[in-house]
Amino acid sequence: MGKCHRCGKSFNGDEKFCHDKCRDEHILDIEKRIEEAVKNDSSHTRKISRGF
C-alpha cells in the first residue's frame, strides 16, 4: 500500500503518486519554485536555467 506524495491518498502500488495528475502537479510546483528561486539571480545559474 502506497501513499501519494502529492495528495496523501493511500493507493495500491509502489509508485510515489496515486495518479499521473498528481505527478504532473508536483512537477509544475517544482518548476514554479525553481523559477521563483532564480527569478532575481544574476549569476550563472540564471543563464543555465533559461533553457528550461
N, C-alpha and C positions, 0 to 999 in steps of 0.2 A: 504494500500500500504506500503510495507516494503522496506528497503534499506539494501543491503548486507554489512555486516561489513568487508568483505574482499575486494571486488572489487568496491563497491559503486553503483552497478547497482540496479535500482528500480525493484521491483517484487511484485506480489500479494501473500500475505500470512503473517503470524505472526512470522515466523522463523527469525533468525538472519542472515542466509546465503541463497543466491539465489539457491545454488546447493550443493550437497554433496562434489563436488570437492573443492569448496571454503572453506567449513568447514574443510575438510581434510588438505588443505594447511595451514589454520590458525593454526590447531593443530600442524602441523610439525614446523611451525615458532615458536610457543611457546616452543616446545621441544628443538629446537636449541638454543633459548635464555636462557632457563634453563641450558642446558649443558654448554654454554659459561659462564654463571654466576658462576657455581660451578666448572669449569674446574681446577682452581688452589686453590680450597678451601680445606684446610687440616683439617677442623673442622668436627663435627658430621654430618653436612648437606651433605657432600661428601659421607660418609658411608651410609647414608639413601638413597641417590639418585642413588646409584649403581644398585639397582634392577630395575630401570625404564629405 
